[in-house]
């Protein structure tokens, strides 16, 4: 299905007119206009179909206008609150989340649960109109700057591990919360450990029903896999394969046959990923719900990101590993960070192995992976 969007489409003209009147819009102005998440229902979005979303994306890019940076809030927490939040929760959290005024983090992973998220041990015990939370989370991106987090905790240990979990909105400034940054080999501190000691959460901060948090966690994780598989090769940020190919071309090409083959490979991967995106978009235009494309695209996109930054490092040479190296293109210091960060790509948001299990079971109809007890 070909998606043709005319330059004189009335929706395009309307957006251009608004951007002319607001050449440097604030995050709140973009949120109020519905441009941050246009597919969301009104008043937070525009109930936009995929074509209208593409038009908005195109016009914002053309005007060099960037949406607020709040990936977990906009990409994961917001859709879950929309899905099962109360009217009061939607009214309180969604606009500040969309505008970037309130930054969010995700409090899911734990040191002992690994890929089996449902085996989490952080507990929340009901005490009147409050829940008392004790436990530990790890690999929490952006916790050191977040105002709120989406938290899952065990609230009933007498039922199956998937049905005794509740989903909370957690203010990150509550007494009893301790945040310890984890220093990475990049030199940065993107991830954190978060400790909960008798943290009291109001019952009004429960999203959905008590003990129904696992279902909502799957809603969040589904959006996460889509969010992590878009844009630049570092989960939507950083360089792209086309940046590398263009830079090599502008510098006169590459005579090394192996490097030329690797350049062709990352270009091909880039095209395939775009085709998967277009396939998903075309399905939405037809009114179909996407299948396992999110997991398929995440598998390919994460490995593609590692291929891109690895090739850029090899083309750049030893200077790619110097943090304060100045210059542009393949001499950019971004390659230092990108290469060192890239091992996280196939772990965050569900490992590549977990995603392959999802594809095998849901797309190929293969049996569930046998447990250790059955081996």
Order of alpha helices (4+ residues) and beta strands (2+ residues): alpha-alpha-alpha-alpha-alpha-beta-beta-beta-beta-beta-beta-beta-beta-alpha-alpha-alpha-alpha-alpha-alpha
